[in-house]
Amino acid sequence: TTTIAAADLTPSLPIIACVPVDLDGEPDFPVPIAMDLPDPAADLEEFVVVGTAPHTTAVVPSDLNDVKHELLNGVAASLIGGPDFYNLHDETRTRLLSLATSITERDPEFVLKTALYCRQELNIRTTANFLLAFAANRPESRKFLHKYFSASIQLPSDWIEVAQLSQTFYDGSIHYGSLPTALRKAMAKKFAEFDEYQLAKYNKEKKKKKPEAKPDSKPGAKGGKDKAAVPALTKASSSMSDDEVELEKLSFTLKQLIRKLHINDPVKHVMCIIGKPYPASMEEFYQSRLPGTFQEDMAGKRMKLAVPETWETQVSQHGNVAAVWESLMDHNKLPFMAMLRNLRNIILAGVAPRY
């Protein structure tokens, strides 16, 4: 009788069988024989358990995964490269934009997930804001914006930068300077989450440029102006051409965005940033919906946010002394990077060793 001993029945490999053979009365010894058995997995699709359906989960194409990995690598590397996302010809911007566009066509939510990961895990601000601005301007991904925007924006400066970067995706579908509806709604909702300290710290007005001095006129010349010294001004085109035209950076302030987005809440923060006068009477106070009670001594005065307790304001007011730095650290008002940049000043000020 022939016996087959096979410990490992691997379908994809030939089976080695051991057959005892008697040769002229000599003891039996195993002779290896290669045997090709049918692959049991070949007909696997023909057998389906009654009452169940075949597994139909779609497999993500390998090329899409490769593009996603490349996007993640590019996002992480942007911390070192220091890209300028306002420059349409920046190499990093062009590369990330190409990858994000390819992914959005098949998985529009992934770019927003990457932005959230970039901001919360990698602590890269500008790249995360760039991805948010990109997603807000893509019809495929903007419907997911409200799920990730609030968690990806941590500071008012991030909030402002997303609006600014959104201008670099201008395609003529809306007026230049306007924001997509999905982005407007997400920004208005996020504004209510900022506290007074954060808003006061980043509430900065634009510096107005001083008008250039007129060239001196030559004595005896008619008109009193040197036409050769006056540069010719060209009006910027209101639409984008096919070849990418360099866009002028359009910056915003908190006050401008509050007016642009028609934000009304929180009432106190909005009135302080815009600079509205405090209600003059009890009736006006209740109509304004301000919280708290009416303060008669504030009637008619311009409302302002409280001066934030930052290392810049405190050192400017009280000097570079140990008590100032110790107070900032006690109140958790000295961020890590600010502490690192001012480490020499802190040591020279004579801060106590326990700090």
C-alpha positions in Angstrom: 0.0 0.0 0.0 1.3 3.4 -1.0 1.1 6.1 1.8 1.6 9.8 1.3 3.0 11.9 4.2 2.6 15.7 3.5 2.9 18.1 6.4 2.6 21.3 4.5 -0.2 21.3 1.8 0.7 24.6 0.1 -1.4 24.9 -3.0 1.1 27.0 -4.9 4.0 24.6 -4.5 4.4 21.0 -5.7 3.9 18.3 -3.0 6.7 16.0 -2.1 5.4 12.5 -1.4 7.3 9.7 0.5 6.7 6.2 -0.9 8.2 3.1 0.9 9.9 0.9 -1.7 11.3 -2.7 -1.2 14.4 -3.3 -3.2 15.8 -7.0 -3.0 15.0 -7.4 0.6 16.7 -4.3 1.6 15.0 -2.1 4.2 12.5 0.4 2.9 13.7 3.9 2.4 11.7 7.0 1.3 12.0 8.1 -2.2 11.0 11.7 -2.9 8.5 12.0 -5.8 7.2 15.4 -7.0 3.4 15.5 -7.4 1.3 18.3 -8.8 -2.0 18.5 -7.0 -4.9 20.8 -8.2 -5.0 24.2 -6.5 -8.1 24.2 -4.2 -8.3 28.0 -4.4 -8.9 27.8 -8.2 -12.6 27.0 -7.7 -13.1 29.0 -4.5 -15.5 31.4 -6.2 -17.8 28.5 -7.0 -18.5 27.8 -3.3 -20.5 30.4 -1.5 -22.1 29.8 1.9 -25.9 29.8 1.7 -27.4 33.0 3.1 -24.2 35.1 2.6 -23.0 37.3 -0.3 -19.5 37.4 -1.7 -17.1 40.1 -0.3 -17.4 43.1 -2.6 -15.3 45.7 -0.8 -13.6 47.9 -3.4 -9.8 47.7 -3.2 -8.1 51.1 -3.4 -5.8 51.2 -6.4 -2.1 50.9 -5.6 -1.3 54.0 -7.6 -3.7 56.1 -5.5 -1.9 54.9 -2.4 1.4 55.9 -3.9 0.2 59.4 -4.6 -1.1 59.7 -1.1 2.2 58.7 0.4 4.0 61.1 -1.9 1.6 63.9 -0.7 2.3 63.1 3.0 6.1 63.1 2.3 5.8 66.4 0.5 3.8 67.9 3.4 6.3 66.8 6.0 9.3 68.0 3.9 7.7 71.5 3.5 8.8 72.3 7.1 12.4 72.3 5.9 11.9 73.8 2.5 10.1 76.9 3.7 7.8 77.3 0.6 6.1 80.5 -0.5 2.6 79.4 -1.2 1.6 82.9 -2.4 4.0 82.5 -5.3 2.2 80.6 -8.1 5.6 79.3 -9.5 6.9 78.0 -6.2 8.2 74.5 -6.7 6.7 73.0 -3.5 3.4 74.7 -4.1 3.3 73.3 -7.7 4.1 69.8 -6.5 1.6 69.7 -3.7 -1.1 71.2 -5.9 -0.6 68.5 -8.5 -0.7 65.7 -6.0 -3.7 67.1 -4.1 -5.6 67.6 -7.4 -4.9 64.0 -8.4 -6.1 62.7 -5.1 -9.2 64.9 -4.8 -10.6 63.5 -8.1 -10.8 60.0 -6.4 -10.8 60.7 -2.7 -11.8 64.3 -2.0 -11.8 64.0 1.8 -8.2 62.8 2.1 -6.7 66.3 1.4 -8.6 67.6 4.4 -7.5 64.7 6.6 -3.9 65.5 5.6 -4.4 69.2 6.5 -5.7 68.1 10.0 -2.8 65.7 10.4 -0.3 68.4 9.2 -1.6 71.0 11.8 -2.2 68.8 14.8 0.5 66.2 14.5 3.3 67.8 12.5 2.6 71.4 13.8 3.1 72.8 10.3 0.8 75.8 10.0 1.2 77.3 6.5 1.1 74.0 4.7 -2.1 73.0 6.5 -3.7 76.4 5.7 -2.7 75.9 2.1 -4.5 72.6 1.9 -7.6 74.0 3.6 -7.7 76.8 1.1 -7.2 74.3 -1.8 -10.1 72.1 -0.5 -12.4 75.2 -0.1 -11.9 76.0 -3.8 -12.5 72.5 -5.1 -16.2 71.4 -5.7 -15.4 67.8 -4.8 -13.9 68.5 -1.4 -15.6 71.7 -0.1 -18.6 69.8 1.1 -16.3 68.1 3.7 -14.7 71.4 4.8 -17.0 71.9 7.8 -15.9 68.6 9.3 -12.2 69.5 9.5 -11.9 73.3 9.4 -12.5 74.0 13.1 -10.1 71.4 14.3 -7.4 72.4 11.8 -7.5 76.1 12.7 -6.0 76.9 16.1 -5.1 80.6 16.0 -6.7 83.7 14.5 -3.6 84.0 12.3 -4.4 80.6 10.7 -8.0 81.8 10.2 -6.8 84.9 8.4 -4.1 83.0 6.3 -6.6 80.6 4.9 -8.7 83.5 3.5 -5.5 85.0 2.1 -4.3 81.8 0.5 -7.8 81.3 -1.0 -7.2 84.3 -3.2 -4.3 82.5 -5.0 -6.8 80.0 -6.4 -8.8 82.7 -8.2 -10.4 81.2 -11.3 -12.9 83.8 -12.3 -15.9 81.9 -10.9 -16.4 84.5 -8.1 -15.3 88.1 -7.8 -11.6 88.6 -6.9 -11.4 89.2 -3.2 -14.5 87.1 -2.4 -14.5 83.8 -0.6 -16.3 80.5 -1.4 -19.6 80.0 0.4 -18.4 76.9 2.2 -15.3 78.7 3.5 -17.4 81.7 4.6 -19.7 79.5 6.7 -16.8 77.6 8.2 -14.9 80.8 9.1 -17.9 82.4 10.7 -18.5 79.4 12.8 -14.8 79.2 13.9 -14.7 82.9 14.9 -17.0 82.3 17.9 -14.4 79.8 19.3 -11.6 82.4 19.7 -11.2 84.0 23.1 -10.5 87.6 23.8 -6.8 87.0 24.4 -6.3 85.4 21.0 -8.2 88.0 19.2 -6.4 90.9 20.9 -3.0 89.3 20.2 -3.7 89.1 16.4 -5.8 92.2 16.0 -3.4 94.2 14.0 -4.1 96.9 11.5 -2.4 97.3 8.2 0.4 99.8 8.0 -0.5 102.4 5.5 2.2 103.2 3.0 3.5 106.7 2.9 2.9 108.5 -0.4 6.0 108.8 -2.5 7.5 112.2 -2.7 6.8 114.0 -6.0 9.9 114.7 -8.1 11.2 118.2 -8.0 10.2 120.3 -11.0 12.8 121.9 -13.1 12.8 125.7 -13.0 11.1 127.2 -16.1 9.5 124.0 -17.2 5.8 124.0 -18.0 3.6 121.9 -15.8 6.2 121.6 -13.1 6.6 117.8 -13.5 9.2 115.6 -14.9 7.3 113.1 -17.0 10.3 110.8 -17.3 10.5 110.5 -13.5 6.8 109.5 -13.1 6.4 105.7 -13.6 3.6 104.6 -15.9 0.9 102.7 -14.0 -0.8 99.7 -15.5 -4.2 98.5 -14.5 -4.2 94.9 -13.3 -6.3 92.6 -15.3 -9.5 91.4 -13.6 -9.3 87.9 -15.0 -6.7 85.1 -15.0 -5.0 84.2 -18.3 -4.3 80.7 -19.4 -0.6 81.0 -18.5 -0.4 81.6 -14.8 -0.3 85.3 -14.0 1.5 86.4 -10.9 -1.2 87.3 -8.3 -0.8 90.2 -6.0 -1.0 89.0 -2.4 -4.3 90.2 -0.9 -4.0 90.4 2.8 -6.8 90.7 5.3 -7.2 91.9 8.9 -9.7 90.7 11.6 -11.7 93.8 11.1 -11.9 93.4 7.3 -12.9 89.7 7.5 -15.6 90.4 10.2 -17.2 92.9 7.8 -16.7 90.7 4.7 -18.3 87.6 6.4 -21.0 89.7 8.2 -20.1 88.2 11.6 -22.3 89.4 14.5 -21.4 87.0 17.3 -19.9 87.1 19.9 -21.2 90.7 20.1 -18.6 92.1 22.5 -15.6 90.8 20.5 -17.1 92.1 17.2 -17.8 95.5 18.6 -14.4 95.8 20.2 -12.5 94.8 17.0 -14.6 97.1 14.8 -14.2 99.9 17.4 -17.9 100.7 17.9 -18.9 103.1 20.8 -20.3 101.6 24.0 -24.1 102.1 24.2 -25.0 105.5 25.6 -28.2 104.3 27.4 -29.7 101.3 29.1 -32.1 100.9 26.1 -29.3 100.9 23.6 -27.4 98.4 25.8 -30.2 95.8 25.7 -30.6 96.4 21.9 -26.9 95.7 21.3 -27.1 92.2 23.0 -23.9 92.8 25.0 -23.4 90.4 27.9 -23.3 91.5 31.5 -24.7 94.7 32.9 -24.8 98.3 31.6 -21.7 100.3 32.7 -22.6 104.0 32.7 -19.0 105.1 33.0 -18.3 103.5 29.6 -21.2 105.2 27.8 -20.1 106.6 24.4 -16.5 105.5 24.7 -14.9 103.5 21.9 -14.7 99.8 22.8 -11.4 98.0 22.7 -10.1 94.5 23.4 -8.0 94.2 26.6 -4.3 94.4 26.0 -3.1 90.8 25.8 -0.5 89.5 28.4 2.2 88.5 26.0 6.0 88.7 26.5 6.2 91.6 24.0 3.7 93.8 25.8 5.0 92.9 29.3 8.7 93.4 28.6 7.8 96.6 26.8 5.9 98.0 29.8 7.9 96.7 32.7 11.4 96.0 31.2 13.6 93.0 30.9 13.6 91.9 34.5 13.3 88.5 36.2 9.8 89.3 37.7 8.3 89.8 34.3 9.6 86.5 32.9 8.7 84.6 36.0 5.1 86.0 35.9 4.8 85.0 32.2 5.9 81.4 33.0 3.6 81.2 36.0 0.6 82.2 33.9 1.6 80.0 30.9 2.0 83.1 28.7 5.4 82.2 27.4 5.2 79.8 24.4 8.0 77.4 23.7 9.4 79.1 20.7 9.2 82.5 22.4 11.1 81.1 25.4 13.7 79.6 23.1 14.3 82.9 21.3 14.5 84.8 24.6 16.6 82.3 26.5 19.6 84.6 26.7 17.5 87.5 28.0 15.8 85.2 30.6 19.2 84.0 31.9 20.7 87.5 32.0 17.6 88.8 33.9 18.4 86.5 36.7 15.3 84.2 36.7 15.1 81.9 39.8 16.7 78.5 39.3 13.4 76.7 39.9 12.2 77.9 36.5 
